[in-house]
Amino acid sequence: MGVNRRSFLASSLASLTVVSGCLSQPDDSTTAEPLSSPPLSATNEGYGTHFTVSGTWPTPGYDATRRGFNPDTNPPRGEVGAAWLRTPIEGQRSFQTTPPVTDDKRVYAGSGAGRNEGTNQRGGFIAAFDGETGTREWRTTVSRGRIEGIVHTDGTLLAVSSAYDPSEATLTALATTDGSEQWHIDLLSNPVWGPIAGNDCAYVALNEGGVTAVSLDGMHQWTSPIADDDEAATRPCATDSMVFVGTEQGRVSAFSAEDGRRQWRSRVVGSGHQPRIQTMPTVVGETVFVSGTDYHLYALNATDGTTRWETQLLDQTYGNSIPSVTVVDDTLYVNTIHGGLLALRRSDGTERWRTGEYGGNLPPAAAGDLILAPTFGSVQAYTTAGKHRWEFEMEAFETETKGAYNMDTEVAVAHNRVYVTLNDGRVFSLGAK
């Protein structure tokens, strides 16, 4: 049954929740937009049932392999709506919000306040919300720049930030209990998106400097270059023994997780206009899946980088990027703007089905037998057989450009909920009655 977004917004306006308890505030010299319609805080207890502390989503893409499937939770079904809506700063929009991550009871998002006129920078901060009620437990400033991404591991949040001055880019560890800083380390240059945690390390791809590994107690382990004529284009993914990253020149590079030695480098996307790897690789078993600017999906042998198969997902005239795949058993799911959600055979890339409806170039998430496909301002739920189950829409703020295209809907599936962050700072918790 589809959700009626307007009824949620109308009913929730009558039960606006004041959230308090922040640890620290952004710099007073920052500015943010005031409260306006649609609402920035709301509670609807009718959708607050079925919450559980099981089934965490610690990193974008679920884990270090970025497979996108959470086997330990069940997404909402039937009549689905928003149990709560919050923003990191009460009553204000923010900017450049990260994908949500969770531990067993909280959901976290990084974001930024308005531009600091004195330094021409944005203040980057992270907020923690109670997953069941939406109560904001703390908010802490992390950097003067932008939060590129966060992950949760072993009671710690790891946040990567960038800045106008690349020398100010950092990796910071925060306690999940109160947001206090445990340690931070300067990075060699600005990062390519956020970190990945695995093998008791955080791995970060850098614009200049390759891939770096930092232990969970803040000690630099290794840094390995990509190549003299190449740079990282994606955040990494990792197995117990290998770290993989896509590059600007259409290659995938693999490094030893232990010491950073390059294991192989493989040209994937051939010649043409901007032949680059578009999105973070996904590694499952012995295969790495990546998409390129040629609208092809590639399956590579994780051991040596040779191509197992490739398939063209969309016509090259469309001009939209292809996000990372989500892997459930023997099927790959890819979310596309012009083809909708696609299901492909993992063994050879041939198509099982596609929705053929308008979709989004944002990575899907999966749990139970549902695939959650974000678009620009909505979340669509499909069964693994391709049957549409429900849709949740989120109203865009009026902007000079098309507001929905600036929403960057990101999802995580945990606690029997679907958590959604939007680029404008809103955080939704979707549940079932």
MONOR-V703182 format. One line per field, one symbol per residue. burial: I if it has 16 or more other C-alpha atoms within 10 Angstrom, else O. A space follows every 10 residues. Layout:
BEGIN
burial=???
END
This chain:
BEGIN
burial=OIIOIOOIIO OIIOOIIOIO OIOOOIOOOI IOOOOOOOII IIIIIOIIOO IIOOIIIIII IIIIIIIIII IOIIIIIOII IIIIIIIIII IIIIIIIIII IIIIIIIIII IIIIIIOOOO IIIIIIIIII IIIIIIIIII IIIIIIIIII IIIOOIIIII IIIOOIOIII IIIIIIOIII IOOIIIIIII IIIIIIIIIO IIIIIIIIII IIIIIIOIOI IIIIIIOOOI IIIIIIIIIO OIIIIIIIII IIIIIIIOOI OIIIIIIIIO OOOOIIIIII IIIIOOIIII IIIIIIIIII IIOOIIIIII IOIIOOOOOO IIIIIIIIOO IIIIIIIIII IIIIIIOOII IOOIIOOOII IIIIIIIIOI IIIIIIIIII IIOIOIOIII IIIIIIOOOO OOOIOIIIII IIIIIIIIII IIIIIIIIII III
END
